[in-house]
Amino acid sequence: MNPVRPDAVKAKEGAVLRETLHLAIDSFRVNQVRFALTALGMVIGTASLILVVTIGRSGKSYVLGEIQNIGSNLIWAEYTGLADAGISSVHDYLTIDDMRAIQQEVPGILAASPVLNLHQRFSSGGGRERDILILGVDPQYASIRRMVVLSGRFFDQEDSNAHSKAALVTVSFALNQFGSVEAAVGQSFAISGVPFTIIGVFREKGETYGQSEIEDDTILIPYTVARYFTGTDAVNQIYFSMKDSSSVPWASAEILQRLKARHRAESEYDVGNLTEVLSIAGQTATALTWVLLLLSMVTLLVSGVGIMNIMLATVRARIREIGIRKALGATNREIQLQFLAEAALISLCGGIVGTIVGMAIPLLIGSLTGYPLQVSWLSAAVAILVSCGVGVASGAIPAVRAARLDPVESLKYE
């Protein structure tokens, strides 16, 4: 008895696979409409999976970008009160000396600015009055808080040293008081009888999500001038900008420790940064993406059920064909492969078309709007693999049922 050569076995297996593939393609051609409608669910599921990943990545990138516009290197410090108000009624505010000492003692600080809050009543159209927030800040405040000057300029160190009566106003203030951003520059107004000249109109770079001291109607003036309205060195807040965002958590702890060391033990201070906000925003966006992914996976599973139903109906309609193939020598394994190949072909075609649709929509929207959506090519590959996996899994039961049919009974089937 001659042993079976391995190359002969491989050749036979290759012939079986080719024959199986041809049979699956022929079946697809004969029943194009039925298979196309079955694949439609897979198209929708695959496209939705890719779109969900794109929306999740783009949304996360947008939110994190907006928060980082406030300043990922930003640290702020402020006085929150006394631990035991009964000890003393005297407040222990932060001072400009605190800012200067921390700049010298804590390494890695790139810039710092005090913030001193003042208020002024301004009259607008119709004789109405409104309260305007005035902030005394240093020139470095513009870079620390990433302010955008729309018209004019920000005051510089020379203005600060010379105690110039220069001011910047928000867009809202410029429109309410002077009608336009351009018309506001060069105008004058008085704070407690002291005349100031508007040298610029500014806005914040992006959405601050409540992490801002800037109000709709806000005026910025040099701190060196603002301090004369209070007569003290006390400030409401101190902003720091670090050279490296990775040092922000460590520096925040150091700043809080130095402030407590410089003040009374019962005084309480808050030192904050955006690290926690960025972390929460990232976790929220990721969780939302996973929820949407699960929903899109449900669509794929429903599509798989549709493929299973169609394949079961196909097996029932082709019982006699199965009996003829078995009578001609086809094995159970070959029958299984035939129906698995048909299910895989449906899901693969649906997955490819769905991937094209899912990739085309974000790219088209990006080209029309100019906003770069975060398209993931990895999600496209995963979507095709998942669709194929769902198709094969859905075709497994019909394939096993077809393989177990009795050839004699199948030939008698009408």
C-alpha positions in Angstrom: 0.0 0.0 0.0 1.5 3.3 -1.1 1.6 6.0 1.5 -0.2 9.3 0.7 2.3 11.9 -0.2 2.0 15.3 1.7 2.1 17.3 -1.5 -0.8 15.3 -2.9 -2.8 16.0 0.2 -2.1 19.7 0.0 -3.0 19.7 -3.7 -6.3 18.0 -2.9 -7.1 20.5 -0.1 -6.3 23.4 -2.4 -8.6 21.9 -5.1 -11.4 21.6 -2.5 -11.0 25.2 -1.3 -11.1 26.5 -4.9 -14.2 24.4 -5.7 -15.8 25.6 -2.5 -15.1 29.2 -3.3 -16.4 28.8 -6.9 -19.6 27.3 -5.5 -20.1 30.2 -3.1 -19.6 32.8 -5.8 -22.0 31.0 -8.1 -24.6 30.8 -5.4 -24.1 34.6 -4.8 -24.6 35.3 -8.5 -27.8 33.2 -8.7 -29.3 34.9 -5.6 -27.8 38.4 -5.9 -30.8 40.3 -4.5 -31.3 38.1 -1.5 -27.6 38.1 -0.6 -27.4 41.9 -1.2 -30.3 42.6 1.2 -28.7 40.2 3.7 -25.4 42.0 3.4 -27.1 45.4 3.9 -27.3 44.8 7.6 -23.6 44.1 7.8 -22.9 47.3 5.7 -24.8 49.4 8.3 -23.2 47.7 11.3 -19.7 48.0 9.9 -20.1 51.6 8.9 -21.7 52.5 12.2 -18.8 50.9 14.1 -16.2 53.0 12.2 -18.3 56.1 12.5 -18.6 55.6 16.3 -14.9 55.3 16.7 -14.4 58.4 14.5 -16.9 60.4 16.5 -15.5 59.2 19.8 -11.9 60.0 18.8 -12.8 63.4 17.3 -15.0 64.4 20.2 -12.3 63.4 22.7 -9.6 65.3 20.8 -11.9 68.4 20.6 -12.7 68.4 24.3 -9.2 67.8 25.4 -8.0 70.5 23.0 -10.4 73.0 24.3 -9.4 72.3 27.9 -5.7 72.5 26.9 -6.4 75.9 25.4 -6.9 77.1 28.9 -3.4 75.9 29.7 -2.3 72.4 30.4 0.7 73.9 32.2 -1.5 76.2 34.3 -1.6 76.3 38.1 -3.6 78.7 40.2 -3.6 79.4 43.9 -6.2 81.3 46.0 -7.1 81.9 49.6 -10.2 80.0 50.8 -10.5 81.2 54.4 -9.7 80.1 57.9 -10.0 76.6 59.3 -11.5 78.0 62.5 -13.2 81.3 61.9 -13.5 81.8 65.7 -9.7 82.2 66.1 -9.6 85.5 64.3 -11.6 87.6 61.9 -8.6 88.9 60.2 -8.1 87.4 56.7 -4.8 86.0 55.5 -4.9 86.7 51.8 -2.2 85.9 49.3 0.2 88.7 48.5 2.5 89.6 45.7 5.4 88.6 47.9 4.0 85.0 48.0 4.2 85.0 44.2 7.8 86.2 44.0 8.9 83.8 46.8 7.4 80.8 45.0 8.9 81.8 41.7 12.3 81.6 43.4 11.7 78.5 45.5 9.8 76.2 43.1 11.9 75.2 40.1 10.3 74.9 36.6 8.0 78.0 36.8 8.0 79.8 33.5 5.8 82.8 34.3 3.5 84.1 37.0 0.9 86.7 37.4 -1.2 88.0 40.3 -4.9 88.6 39.8 -6.6 91.4 41.8 -10.3 91.8 41.6 -12.0 95.2 41.5 -15.5 96.2 40.6 -17.0 99.3 38.9 -20.5 100.3 37.9 -20.8 101.3 34.2 -23.8 102.8 32.5 -24.9 101.4 29.2 -27.7 102.3 26.7 -31.0 103.2 28.1 -29.6 104.5 31.4 -29.0 101.0 32.7 -26.1 100.3 35.0 -24.2 97.0 35.3 -21.4 95.8 37.4 -18.1 95.4 35.5 -15.2 93.1 36.8 -11.8 94.7 36.7 -8.7 92.5 37.0 -5.3 93.8 37.9 -2.7 91.5 36.2 0.9 91.4 35.1 1.9 91.4 31.4 2.7 87.6 31.7 -1.0 87.0 32.2 -1.6 87.1 28.5 0.6 84.1 27.8 -0.3 82.2 31.0 -4.0 82.4 30.2 -3.5 82.3 26.5 -5.5 85.4 25.7 -6.2 86.3 22.1 -6.0 90.0 21.3 -8.5 90.8 18.6 -7.6 94.4 18.2 -4.8 96.6 19.6 -2.3 95.1 21.9 -1.7 93.7 25.4 0.1 95.9 27.9 3.8 95.1 28.3 6.4 95.2 31.1 7.2 98.8 30.2 3.5 99.8 30.7 3.5 98.0 34.0 6.7 99.6 35.3 5.5 103.1 34.2 2.1 102.5 35.9 0.4 103.3 32.6 -3.4 103.8 32.7 -3.8 101.2 29.9 -6.7 98.7 29.7 -8.0 95.8 27.7 -11.7 95.0 27.5 -13.7 91.9 26.4 -15.6 91.7 23.2 -18.9 92.0 25.1 -17.8 95.2 26.8 -16.5 96.7 23.5 -19.8 96.0 21.8 -22.0 97.2 24.7 -20.1 100.4 25.3 -18.8 101.4 21.8 -20.6 99.4 19.2 -17.7 97.5 17.7 -14.3 95.9 18.6 -12.3 98.3 16.4 -14.1 101.4 17.8 -13.2 100.5 21.4 -9.4 100.8 20.9 -8.4 104.4 21.9 -11.5 105.1 23.9 -11.2 106.3 27.5 -13.2 105.6 30.6 -12.7 106.2 34.4 -12.2 103.8 37.3 -12.9 105.6 40.6 -12.2 108.9 38.8 -8.9 107.7 37.3 -8.9 107.9 33.4 -7.9 104.8 31.5 -7.3 104.3 27.8 -8.3 101.1 26.0 -5.3 99.7 24.1 -6.8 96.4 23.1 -9.8 94.0 22.9 -9.3 90.4 24.0 -11.0 87.1 24.4 -10.1 83.7 25.8 -8.6 81.2 23.4 -11.3 78.5 23.9 -14.1 77.2 26.1 -13.1 77.2 29.7 -15.8 74.9 31.1 -16.3 77.1 34.2 -12.5 77.2 35.0 -12.1 80.9 34.4 -12.1 84.2 36.3 -13.1 86.1 33.1 -16.7 87.3 32.8 -18.6 88.6 29.8 -17.8 92.2 30.8 -14.2 92.2 32.1 -11.5 94.8 32.0 -7.8 94.1 32.4 -5.4 96.7 33.8 -1.8 96.5 35.1 -1.5 95.1 38.6 0.9 97.9 39.5 -1.9 100.4 39.0 -4.7 98.2 40.4 -3.0 97.8 43.7 -3.3 101.5 44.4 -7.1 101.2 44.5 -6.9 98.7 47.4 -3.9 100.1 49.3 -2.5 96.6 50.1 -0.3 93.9 48.5 -3.2 91.3 48.8 -4.3 89.5 45.7 -7.2 87.3 45.0 -5.4 84.7 42.9 -1.9 83.9 41.6 -1.4 82.1 38.3 1.7 80.1 37.4 2.7 78.5 34.1 5.1 75.6 34.2 7.8 74.8 31.6 6.6 71.2 31.4 3.1 69.9 31.9 4.3 66.7 33.5 5.6 68.7 36.5 2.2 70.3 37.2 1.0 67.8 39.9 4.3 67.9 41.7 4.6 71.7 41.5 1.0 72.2 42.7 1.8 70.2 45.9 5.1 72.2 46.4 3.3 75.6 45.9 0.6 74.6 48.5 3.3 73.6 50.9 5.2 76.9 50.5 2.0 79.0 50.9 1.1 77.2 54.2 4.7 77.7 55.4 4.5 81.5 54.7 1.1 82.0 56.4 -0.7 81.1 59.6 -1.4 77.5 60.3 -5.2 78.0 60.4 -5.3 79.6 57.0 -6.5 77.5 54.1 -5.5 77.8 50.5 -6.5 76.0 47.3 -4.0 75.2 44.6 -5.6 73.8 41.5 -4.7 72.7 37.9 -6.4 71.2 34.9 -4.8 67.7 35.3 -7.8 66.2 37.0 -10.2 68.0 34.5 -8.2 66.5 31.6 -8.3 63.1 33.1 -12.0 63.1 33.8 -12.8 64.5 30.3 -10.6 61.8 28.7 -12.2 59.0 30.8 -15.7 60.3 30.0 -15.1 60.5 26.3 -13.6 57.0 26.3 -16.6 55.6 28.3 -19.0 57.2 25.8 -17.1 55.7 22.9 -17.4 52.2 24.4 -21.1 52.6 25.0 -21.6 53.6 21.3 -19.4 50.7 20.2 -21.5 48.3 22.1 -24.6 49.7 20.3 -22.9 49.3 17.0 -21.9 45.7 17.9 -25.6 45.0 18.5 -26.3 46.1 14.9 -23.6 43.6 13.8 -25.1 40.8 15.8 -28.6 41.5 14.4 -27.0 41.3 11.0 -25.5 38.0 11.9 -28.9 36.7 12.9 -30.1 37.8 9.5 -27.3 35.9 7.8 -28.1 32.8 9.9 -31.8 32.9 8.9 -31.0 33.3 5.2 -28.4 30.4 5.3 -30.9 28.1 7.1 -33.4 28.9 4.4 -30.7 28.3 1.8 -29.9 24.9 3.3 -33.6 23.9 3.2 -34.0 25.1 -0.4 -30.9 23.1 -1.5 -31.3 19.8 0.3 -31.5 17.9 -3.0 -28.3 19.6 -4.2 -26.5 18.6 -1.0 -27.7 15.0 -1.5 -26.3 14.9 -5.1 -22.9 16.3 -3.9 -22.7 13.7 -1.2 -23.6 11.0 -3.7 -20.7 12.2 -5.8 -18.3 11.8 -2.9 -18.4 15.2 -1.1 -17.6 14.8 2.6 -19.3 16.4 5.5 -16.3 18.8 5.9 -16.7 19.9 2.3 -20.4 20.6 2.7 -19.7 22.6 5.8 -17.0 24.6 4.0 -19.4 25.4 1.2 -22.0 27.0 3.5 -19.4 28.7 5.7 -17.8 30.2 2.6 -21.2 31.6 1.4 -21.8 33.1 4.9 -18.3 34.5 5.0 -18.7 35.9 1.5 -21.9 37.8 2.4 -20.3 39.2 5.6 -17.0 40.1 3.8 -18.8 41.9 1.0 -21.0 43.8 3.5 -17.9 44.5 5.7 -15.9 46.0 2.8 -18.8 48.1 1.5 -19.6 49.3 5.1 -15.9 50.1 5.7 -15.8 52.2 2.5 -19.0 54.1 3.6 -17.8 54.5 7.2 -14.5 55.9 6.0 -15.9 58.1 3.2 -18.4 60.0 5.4 -15.9 61.5 7.9 -13.4 62.3 5.1 -16.2 64.0 3.1 -17.3 66.0 6.2 -13.7 66.9 7.0 -13.1 68.2 3.4 -16.4 70.2 3.4 -16.1 71.7 6.9 -12.3 72.0 7.2 -12.4 70.3 10.6 -10.1 67.2 10.6 -12.0 64.3 12.0 -9.9 61.6 13.7 -10.4 58.7 11.3 -9.0 55.4 12.6 -7.6 53.1 10.0 -7.2 50.4 12.7 -11.0 50.6 13.3 -11.5 49.9 9.6 -9.4 46.7 9.8 -11.1 45.6 13.0 -14.5 46.3 11.5 -13.8 44.0 8.5 -12.4 41.3 10.8 -15.4 41.5 13.1 -17.9 41.4 10.2 -16.2 38.3 8.9 -16.2 36.7 12.3 -19.9 37.4 12.8 -20.6 36.0 9.3 -18.7 32.8 9.9 -20.2 32.3 13.4 -23.7 32.9 11.9 -23.1 30.4 9.2 -21.8 27.7 11.5 -25.2 26.3 12.5 -26.6 26.2 9.0 -23.3 24.6 7.8 -23.4 21.9 10.4 -27.1 21.2 9.7 -26.3 20.9 6.0 -23.4 18.5 6.6 -25.5 16.2 8.8 -28.2 15.7 6.2 -28.6 12.0 5.1 -27.7 11.7 1.5 -30.4 9.1 0.7 -33.2 11.2 2.3 -31.8 14.3 0.6 -32.0 12.7 -2.9 -35.6 11.8 -2.2 -36.4 15.4 -1.1 -38.7 17.4 -3.5 
